[in-house]
Amino acid sequence: MANGDIWRFGATELAALTRKGDLSAEEVIQDALERMHQVNPDLNAVVEDLGADALERASALDQARRDGAPIGPLHGVPVTIKVNVDQKGHATTNGVTALKHMIAPDDAPVVANLQNAGAIVIGRTNTPEFSFRADTDNPLYGRTHNPWGGHISPGGSSGGAGAAVMAGIGALGHGNDIGGSLRFPAAANGAVTVKPGLGRVPAWNPSQKVERGMLAQSMSVQGLLSRTAKDLHLSMPCLIAPDLRDPFHVPMPWRGAEPDGPIKVAFTKNTFGYALHPEVDKALDTARDALIDAGYHVKEIDPPDVFECGRVGYRALMGEVLTLMKCDIEAAGSQTIQDIFEVYFQEFSPIVGDDLIRALAQRSHYAREWSLFMQDYPLVLSPFLPQPFFKPDRDTEGAEGVHEVLGCAVYSYAMNFLGLPAASVPARLAELPNGPQPINIQIAARCWREDMAVDAAAAVEERVGQMAPILWDRMGVLA
């Protein structure tokens, strides 16, 4: 492929080409930067351009390869890092103006692991204030736009990462997820991701002054957005490499034991009273049929009560936020984010005091129910959202807006409370009155089996195809 088109390759293809020497890391990065400079001005997905550092690192990696040094599995692959994670020498702003000068003293484990694998960071991506919206806008950097068009939010809080990777800015985008912040932007932009389970990816910010709350520790995870499932199989083993700075990281291999016989999948369309849009219904049917054709045994059956579990979990998280973060939000947050949090507290009445302790105790009950269910059904295919993805700033439109954005997203934040992995993959491209948009579904997996969720996502992708080439053609028309 000629220069000018290298950015179209995924991480798997790029790593193979650079490791063999068919492409130099410098060629790859130069092309990635040119793509970034071409499309990012309209997207505002990357808010810090690290092109000079990236080219210097690419040159060093090329020299190391010529010298016969060992090369990593992500050799020369361009990636982006979200601005709420420490990268040495750069500000960890978390989308907050007051933090724009908080320079990280060292790399977070995810940054170190990606770079140790040979990846090259080309830029840092946008996030909403405090990384606590399902949309991406803030007073420091401004709004990120969805490459599919202005009719769709880019999602959040890893909205910059999702928009960037799908627009061709880097082959992988780092993000994190406390209630859906990997899966929301995946669904918004048509990317593929897997929210890792509890303890799977080491996490810590060297710049932090105090430890995070227990629910933030147990619900928040680090991950990657990609354009294909196979790129997750290549990159996630790098991301889960141990780091002693996270004392609760579980050092397990990416691949688990092969199952005996066909894998049973629980299939549900239960949306707990929320209207299921016909396009989401069709996407679920397509995903089900793809799994059946791939040899999975799919049965329509509801898993344990995800609605009660999800609501209790998010109300407990809001109780922790109210206790530990409210002062910071009031002191450093914009009026917009303060207003949104006030509605969050209405939608998810915070559980505090003795009741919070009881809710935390109840978490093991929900997790046990799911663990027992998943002995028979290691995978659960479900909606992610019951409706197509919402418009920008929908969560600023009072209780109705927040209810549409987060209130109905129980399949999202329930997985964080349970600590289970969950993949998101597009299963349909809907032609809606406002314009085309991808429809993603969710595939949850039993504990420690992210690989099974990604395998199932790959089967869906095999049937549906990738969204990125369709998007790039559309972006060309729009340009």
C-alpha positions, -999 to +999 in steps of 0.1 A: +000+000+000+013+034-009+022+061+016-009+081+023-029+049+028-009+032+055-032+046+082-059+023+069-041-007+083-051-021+116-028-029+144-024-066+134-014-057+098+009-028+109+027-049+135+033-077+110+047-053+083+070-034+107+083-065+124+092-080+090+107-047+078+083-042+049+074-009+065+095+012+088+080+025+121+089+060+108+068+055+076+039+042+097+040+071+121+045+098+095+014+085+076-006+083+109+003+119+117-007+131+083-041+115+087-044+131+121-036+165+107-061+160+079-092+150+099-086+160+135-094+197+130-130+188+122-132+162+150-112+176+179-106+140+191-069+145+197-062+174+220-024+171+223-003+164+192+027+143+201+040+140+166+075+152+172+081+127+201+064+100+181+087+104+151+117+104+174+106+072+190+098+056+156+134+064+144+148+048+176+126+017+171+138+014+135+174+016+146+169-010+173+154-034+148+183-029+124+207-036+154+189-069+160+173-059+193+141-077+204+110-061+191+076-061+207+042-074+194+030-038+187+062-026+171+056+007+154+018+007+159+004+042+164-019+046+195-036+074+214-038+079+251-068+095+270-059+126+289-071+112+322-042+088+324-006+097+333+019+100+305+053+112+318+059+149+311+023+156+300-007+170+318-033+146+332-061+171+328-092+148+330-109+175+309-107+200+338-092+234+333-079+236+368-057+205+361-041+218+329-007+221+346-007+188+365+022+172+348+026+134+352+059+124+369+058+089+353+038+067+330+007+049+342+009+011+338-012+010+306+011+036+289+042+017+300+028-016+288+018-003+254+052+013+249+070-017+262+052-037+235+065-013+208+035+010+204+041+047+196+018+074+212+009+099+186-015+120+206-037+124+237-075+122+234-103+142+247-126+134+276-155+152+294-149+169+327-139+144+354-144+117+327-180+114+340-203+119+310-214+096+281-207+125+258-174+144+253-172+181+257-154+204+282-143+240+287-106+232+284-105+215+250-141+219+236-163+194+219-153+162+202-174+154+171-184+120+158-169+112+124-203+099+113-217+134+116-232+159+140-264+139+145-246+115+169-226+122+201-191+107+200-199+090+233-180+093+265-160+094+284-135+080+260-151+099+231-119+113+218-104+078+216-135+063+198-137+091+173-100+091+166-095+053+160-126+051+138-115+082+118-081+065+112-061+084+138-040+056+152-048+019+151-057+017+188-072+041+212-067+038+250-098+044+271-113+035+304-147+024+317-164+029+351-199+026+338-196+023+300-168+047+290-152+023+266-185+008+253-204+041+249-178+055+224-175+021+207-213+021+202-214+057+191-186+054+165-189+017+154-157+006+171-149-027+188-139-029+224-139-052+254-144-038+289-120-059+309-131-075+342-120-066+377-082-069+382-074-077+346-054-046+335-030-029+360-041+007+368-027+036+387-019+072+381+015+083+396+002+119+398-027+111+421-026+126+455-051+104+473-064+069+466-097+064+448-128+052+465-135+015+467-162+015+440-140+035+417-112+010+423-135-020+417-156-006+388-131+014+368-110-005+342-085+004+315-089-009+279-086-002+242-108+007+213-100-007+179-116-012+145-115-050+145-118-078+171-085-093+160-066-061+170-079-067+205-065-102+205-032-088+195-031-058+218-049-068+250-022-094+261+002-064+260-021-043+281-026-069+309+012-073+316+018-071+354+027-039+371+035-040+409+021-005+413-014-021+411-014-045+441-048-060+430-039-069+395-044-106+387-016-119+364-035-143+342-028-152+306-051-137+280-063-170+266-082-194+289-088-231+286-106-242+255-143-251+263-156-287+260-180-286+232-200-257+217-202-225+238-237-218+252-249-182+248-278-167+267-296-143+244-319-116+258-339-087+244-352-077+278-350-039+281-369-036+314-397-015+300-376+008+278-387+007+242-366-015+220-359+003+187-365-018+156-329-012+144-315-025+177-339-054+175-325-062+140-289-058+152-296-084+180-311-108+155-281-104+132-256-110+161-276-141+173-276-156+138-239-149+133-231-167+165-253-197+156-236-200+122-202-198+139-211-229+160-224-213+193-255-227+210-277-197+215-308-198+237-332-170+244-332-168+282-329-139+307-298-138+329-301-128+366-317-095+372-294-070+356-318-041+362-317-043+400-280-050+400-272-022+377-293+004+395-280-006+429-244-004+416-247+030+400-266+044+430-238+032+452-212+047+429-232+080+431-230+078+469-192+075+467-191+103+442-212+125+465-189+118+494-155+120+477-159+141+446-187+166+450-164+193+465-140+190+436-168+191+411-182+223+427-148+239+430-134+230+395-163+220+374-182+241+349-218+249+355-227+224+328-211+195+346-224+206+380-260+207+366-255+173+350-244+158+383-274+173+401-296+153+376-274+122+381-282+124+418-319+126+409-318+097+384-295+076+406-304+085+442-271+082+460-268+054+485-249+067+515-240+059+551-250+025+565-270+018+533-239+022+512-221-005+533-251-028+528-251-021+491-214-030+489-221-062+507-250-070+483-226-068+454-213-103+461-249-116+459-253-103+424-219-115+413-226-150+428-259-152+409-241-143+376-212-167+383-236-196+388-256-187+357-225-184+336-214-219+345-241-229+320-240-198+298-204-185+296-216-156+273-246-133+274-257-115+242-278-085+250-286-049+239-261-023+249-286+006+246-323+000+237-323+029+213-298+041+186-271+063+200-282+097+213-274+132+199-247+155+213-255+172+247-285+150+253-274+146+289-277+184+294-314+183+287-326+176+323-340+144+337-354+132+304-320+136+287-300+118+315-326+091+316-322+084+279-284+086+281-277+066+313-309+056+329-317+029+303-280+017+301-283-010+328-265-036+307-236-012+307-229-003+343-242-036+357-211-052+342-189-028+361-206-035+394-203-072+387-166-070+376-174-090+345-159-084+310-181-072+282-174-067+245-191-042+223-192-048+185-213-032+157-240-056+144-258-032+120-255+001+102-289+018+105-301+043+079-320+067+101-337+100+092-309+120+107-282+100+089-265+066+092-252+053+124-238+020+137-257-001+162-235-020+186-246-050+208-230-063+240-215-097+247-207-103+284-184-131+294-177-150+326-150-138+349-114-138+334-127-147+299-123-115+279-109-137+252-143-155+248-161-122+245-137-110+218-140-143+199-178-139+198-174-103+187-151-115+159-179-139+148-204-110+146-179-089+128-173-117+103-210-116+094-215-078+095-182-065+083-161-036+096-177-001+100-144+018+093-142+015+055-178+026+052-172+055+075-140+065+056-159+065+023-186+087+039-160+111+054-145+114+019-179+124+005-184+149+033-150+164+028 
